[in-house]
């Protein structure tokens, strides 16, 4: 007896069916039970309705009706009714039973057709006794056979309706006569024989009670290697009946596959087929076969394979995605255009972004191939789409398609669409980025002037952005794109738009000025022209005024390209009517370019009373066009220059300053005339004797360099400075030195002091001997004097420390500390820095005999510490203490103490009483200075332990005062900022005094204290110093702290190879997993597991007990950079653990994550896996549009 088969809710997909799918020999026989699931009547119901119809029309009596309804042979009953009823009555009732009127109203994605769509993903070919038209919706009509059943016509992707179709009355086999005729027809039987011989057939919704069909199956399967399958519903209590049926069908070479109808009755068939479809997609070659057929059809398109491909795409989204992702690589795409359009594939509403993009790419590819047959259809699609296109991708592709068509097809609505779309989406629009590549070449090449003028509206479109600080004019074309567009195409646009373009641009400038009066000022636009070195320099920047600059430069180019007569009305308007300076400057530029045509307007303007004419463009015009001036014109200009008076702008200056100022500026403007006119030349020489400054950047009101950098000054005679520094400094008068524009006296003094420092460093011994000579110079030089000694010491140059330290001691008098010299603080910093450098390294330390003087200096500075306010201290205390005056002194004090301690290393207490007492006293204070002290104590805790371990131990809770939050945070932050090593004794002190517990619950104002502590806790755990602290952190369920654990362990141990590390890390990993495995996820939980993916680097062995937390980790991680490392480590582990890595990889793809980067690692993983696992993973990628693994 055959083995019994358990009745399950969802039976597994049989191996025989999987093999048939892989071999493309899978067929499905669809019976009435499937049609019943979509509300069609079964044979019994149809027969009863026909009998009642006979009574309703008066053809039979009620007693006959009752008698007929007891007839068990339904075909006989239907045949009787067929003979009784009229043709229309019989067909009308038949169509009602098959719900034929509804078929035309449903789409291919209708829920009713779900089971048919699922079946098409299981099989290559279908045969059915059903006459309804529902499955027809998924098939091309050329692939449906309802009459001519020939074994020569059996091929994949076809549907054979062996009882005909309701759409063709003559094809129907619903009467006994036709039934017998059909099943005794030799040609039909040969067809059936070949069908069951060639294919593995799955029966569903079919009773298999027809003896004729069973006989043929039994006969054929004896000589065929194919097995057939019968999917049938049972109640679970019918197990015994199921067992009998299993034995019965087994003898007919049909394997019964039972499923339970306890919960959903026959509707459970839908669930079974859905699950089987998923299993087939996961573990068979069905997708590959479908994709190959698509490739073949694209390579050699024919009417037949185009129809079949589109038929399969109707019911399979995966094939749609594959087709459109690959199609653009092939030729002859125009052959597909009409069939795809008719199948409504170009309706982009409600399509996934991925699919939509590939469809658009296909349409673009068709347009690129420029086949004449495709032009009108593409234009129709584009015109229809842009009417309602709001998606930027769609708009971008449609514009590309339109502009790939013959230019005659482009019209005003297309230009209007571009303008409207870019104005709506601005920077976010792809058209914003590519208008220069897509649209302009076509417009310019085909001289479409009106469209080009219209497009200026978007090229120079703008918005006015107002915030609390400023009002900015912002281009709707992204700044870089606008620059690129005008750089590449400005000349072409100018030559096309001509005077119409100028009219548009001028109106636009006026519109902007109306909204924002300050637009286009001289600070925003330094020069109209970009030709000379100065002009290039002042226009090399880009920033918030770039839109205005580009607009004006384009206007400049338009003015230059047009004739003088064309622009004359505009120049008159600019110079004689408009009041904004930008119009004046544009006019002056244009006049200089076309002086002979426009000079009358210029001299008419010069006659006007204008408050300020000092524009750079005027200076250039006078310079370059003055050779054309008459004697009277020169006189007029010179009189204008001579009238210039600095007193107007600088009323508070003395007469001498005004005289120098007038000389400078008159000389600047005479400079442009002196080569052309003798009077101008003489006047220039006159004013040059008053002010001998070099005129640099003449004509410019502003110079960019003055706002960004100050020219560095270096004393010209360095030999003199180094040999005789005191006299050089005393005699140095920066006011008498000719300076570059914008350079101040203070700049020159700073330069001299810097040069002095260099002199000292280069000849340090001499300067140390002569240091007392510097007593009377200013502290700006004294601080550089000390800096010179520091630099020399860093270069390991020797000098007399005694002389230098005595000089410093004498300088630190009460008068010094009471003085208000602004360079005093810098002098103190340099002193502290010098002592720190002289003590921090034993190999480069000054002699110990100088230590007492150094200590005296430090205590003088400590006794006269700089008064800081709390708001003077930056958020980063450690950095502040490194750079502040008090901090520098405290650092120097510690380095001094450590130098002393190393010299007295045999002592148990290695520091001097004065220093010990200083810090002991500071522990009792709480002021602003204390913040610096406690920061130093925290930073140098381990060095202090070297000096006096007993003192540190006794004062540990004073150094880290739990009762004073501000000072505790200062010292704790400094300790963890400075310390990178876990010192066991110190760690234990922190733990026993409850500092660790407090740190874990404190939000620190500064520093990364908790992260550093948690790193220490992790190290203590791994090194067996302390296991409980890390467990406490995890058990606290503080996600922020646990996330820090995850990152810390990875950072510290990622390069360690140690089995014990692996085991300890797995223990923590498992603890984290158990805490969060049943919790609802939030963003922090996801971050924890994303971080844990990096822990795969620690794995060498994967055991069964590890799989739960490993799979959970990858299952709760979003796609991102974490997967780069994960895939690399999985590739490594796949060498020894292919089965477990396969399970982990399947977990990843089941979570809808499909890593694609580092394909060499992905391919290595796949190569190491078993064939079945490899296929499942590749299929998962294929289902989601990734085909190249």
Steps between C-alpha positions, in 0.01 A plus 500: 500500500621853418629711790234721649530876443407736781231755421669836560377856472784575255672194356854544373562548131594149376851443369355356179323828428818696572692283256231547233512877552879492460464292182221723364268198483249605764133514398186568700160347435240747628156368590170656596601515865735790416228690313275446800751697710432806284121455534432302182252214537614139506344230278238405757382858558498573127289192432245593769473858371438373148222266625333786686531716190316230303212514750501881508448522124225235520683225317469244785257442784598526868478124544743454214727764656521302823569182312773659291669657804551152642709403196864438599647521150544875466620487140185308410289757685671794322451320168125463568469868585698591190243313291203660682609864520543742215855583403479849653345373825760223537797729422359778717476267801847361427653849488331592827643193669847585369465868604591595146366855517747584779813393314527812287492723807796355686868583457782249486602595855150439637487290816278245327784409267755450779485122488556502123794738532648274765447190284684665212807522725489122549443368151594556138181374342134459600210276409148549627144374466369839617323714243505832687718785377674599823832331431487637145569845648857390570561344161557635154212390279747345255620266776153364586378186320127413518445286190793357312672264743804362322805351668707708255355811660610420857742765624580691813316817596177371345155440648291208368127521577400145410130564570501824303437857607183696567620758247453245221175300525610249239806406706303406813494137617208501744275227359537126509516487124785748476670343798504159335606652170789683660632205701474255215672730254833347407665835437391623844614179669839528334519853636413379852743211473786726400408756762520252786806337349700822470393678817468443869140595569352639818122461530309758700131557547440186297320185614692254280177299472501489120589147405610602154759743631623264771538227245718721279712613796553142617595385153741786432672515836600135478733596212593847632748590768277786616300480818175688537354664810152557632441777755180419688321641807400287803381555850762377742259240638493351148854368536387142435315601182811693399708186554268299272515770232877513526520127428245527220672781312842354561396201289422749222849657531346811658633623831230639728586818695234564764440831672268592785168674442421521873561875530428651158320220321589493129636855519805351667611406149587867443730497803667178391567630150624834636745322730611268220559799276725651766684172543543461123632854467740431780631160400448434127625632168162633393621858509819426306297329227264795478788747489678302231185500288485876538865534396437282195193703403688828538790369294280370217152651535218337305126552516464168679765542769399862559143385565612219728741719694234764561252225595736378773578851614128562558496256788859516627641821640848348508497453125378857457790627709751283317374595155514873559833482682662320204310625196699821453810288422341366179408628153166498315316620807241675284351156425399476866353846532144447374447157666622635835286811460193291424572290811502827702859464624569870451239613748734610780241559769549293816814333365795437727783752460742227391265372229399847392862600446570197280188561290611858447849380409343270241302786345812713493691219329226476235527873441880479470471232230299754296291255303241698296226247589532586867491880483126564517439242772783640713370853451151388598631327814708803596220750441255293701750450783608862543139612541497353849868435574598614847776248564841646421643179351206471262534863397873458442459194280211649305705807414789280389263298281340812349838651417617176338214534250529706180513865605186576297302300757602733783243769570409769751330265747826311543693819579225611738517163676877531552464851641210407727671187629833665579326792667307253717788272598795738463823346637335162553416455131722287281416735214673767706820297468471398137319769304833597347554147364145405406314810389738773396695308231177432308367853541829660399590264215159546340494877565172489691527863608157550654536191717848612608372842607220325688752274674689802634210521743620181667874530437493828690201415715540602864341517840547757773595326824452698819644395832579683823841609374474583132291495187654293223418458135526130425508342157251219444773336294758362743802731515755258356261401222436862412873569483558194284208581274618854435865398469414242233210666323492873569646595162252278315205635697609861451536450124153345485289728721660832394297816572193304619715337763639837611149638543404204718817518712480875560141469617606216729777712658254783559254255656764372743609853596138590565477215752847541646657843464844386617540246219795526263706738716875539456579264785302222329635566151852643505539527123279464196789393282733205571814557298797636696678323785326723757159438343553126499616511861191686617266263319664172597278460805149364504246527775168642596507760219577256220156527342527877469851473355397245237197706400710814455776315313240363259362853451856620436545238229170597339601868494837416349349275228244752377575806288525849645183607322308198639591570861500880488146537644595273788824689574314830507251349743777350716714810525255787484181365662577208730640575844640162602878476463490168314337667201768770507774239506344293219466813291861607562620152406296506178617852413862393542435209261324723241636844583457661162133394479407594856740781608233771475301330776813477717585871478136592553517296821826667606322835490251381765550562869562147624582442866740214445652387176794300639411176323770268378337489157545878475870466587539236226311714245721799575810283476413323176300759308688815598707484183180606324434799730513858376689771689176627654399150603834449677448831676153395613625174646800661672278765658277222628802325655631825653160559665532182700523580874545242782358750749150408382537141618748561785394823672683421825845453346767770541624710209813289452299177473256661255790627292654152479164342428422744219842446350461125506158487339568775240821320410299175463264655242769697321683173453254400227563824306870573547616294205265692267513853637794715618298704747374181664861377513624818670220493753575138577863585577384790718276282714756220512733735682235548767412129536758253376285190554492254214163491329393136498170380358404847366132570449381242752285623786543164676773244466428137583840443663427753774217290630676166503870543563754765598825503307778365721768752581862402541772745605706565188844514670504186713878514545468841663216376722690190615831688560357808666144413611457765770584799280303354212191469716543847654547664162218307331221742396230319303330830411793595276497174305324477166229240550283298273137596489312391814821417699515669846780608732417214736549254216854629454576480874378142511719416204806650666437311826466173307832566328659569839391157625666340198823693568505373860439139398785515250755656741362405839823498704584864411146617572504319836822684593350835391149443632518776758523752216135425418368628831359826358327370185126445476343170602395425143874450438572343839249221446661426164838513676396217735335316210834508319668323793219240508541428128874468542454254789264291291779493237729381786719811486678581827502838672554653843178415684616689809515831311160443340325393821652791696377740229150354532513521880590868485223568249235352729489801729189639672498774240483239225202324652322831557564627149232499230728419210293293257798275417566409866284185481689374198826556686377285794390220265844496336670485843287201608557331167879547529514344850276214388731429205802517728366239743274257315774279346802389698711473185432863419461662842686797647745433782349421841683800650242722324201326657472737800483807272246328277289416805526861619374620160210253501389600848519868406263419215278290729484780756397743227275274303292638217144579601263299284124521486305175466366605160863536381536124526407300192289187509813289460681556830798280415568696183441827684756410767752407231478851351395740779745702709416325828489163331844550345644589840342195667630270226847647548471448877414131455785448252736673741380273785543188285853607402580550868341163582702312238817655641393372844344174394636302795278689741149383584378860481656657195362854493579808701288610792411835342344333197326237712361771726387705199289215361378393844374851562338517155298188584311706757403777258212540260534788256561556131873433543412167663364377166851529354661342807266200511540453126877483552462256790281271292732521201814419700354254753742217419798737499387626841488139620864471395582811704299408809278192486393545862382858434293390199345214695415720797355773278340288225146606586615862532661492157174349375252665740168318472329782689607773258355425157689770310845417637432123487411528131812711439743247650316191373481642149870589503599155627316313227606754238867439580509133599504220243612211722303309762700524825365228724552682831343822374212308340430329831508836681243638256279195549527466878425871547192475272638730232432245227136477598469880499675540163261254337203711610645846425455711191831680474519853369839437346701211371418140419532368853238225498631356176854489636388347832296234322804423288696450823221280640511285185877463527466410869246232403710349223816506715326336799545811714129557557214300350216644705516861378436410136215268600353786705520733199315250282245403763418869555347497149629852435512481121741789463751330730452161336562660162825637638591147616441368150717766339772485766555126480522518123746789501727354768509135395427493125861413419551247780513126430416324823258215560430619852405842364259330260332301776468799731359716221247231410386495863430875493344474155260236625411711807411799282295276270300352787417845637366637171383197303134539600490881526337732253772661296591867510780686327748436783432127504565490128824690551609244760447207264650693211810545714496133595535402134857626529563235766503235229868596472557317832350171384713200412251231593123499466313247714132410495442694822637814334252506213209667680690816594692510170182476291319751723790741458491500121119488495472824691760699313418742224696499179799731520872514555478238774438240231831570327692356794234235566517358148880499511498302825227265377718426196784406734275284719337328202818299445438295814132564574314502166172361633474749787610792284230399249238522775630841607503625141142376448400692812645814345314467170180391676523837673491664155863604515717419201863606541662573165827672586818294530373251243822301517412407858137423410613276216747326730218426746276366224781285361548337841131421553309194397330520163152516653590782737681689227195480275265623774716804574548590135126467443437739786723757330330440164156553652617844600652604171864408563615269225879516480608263780 
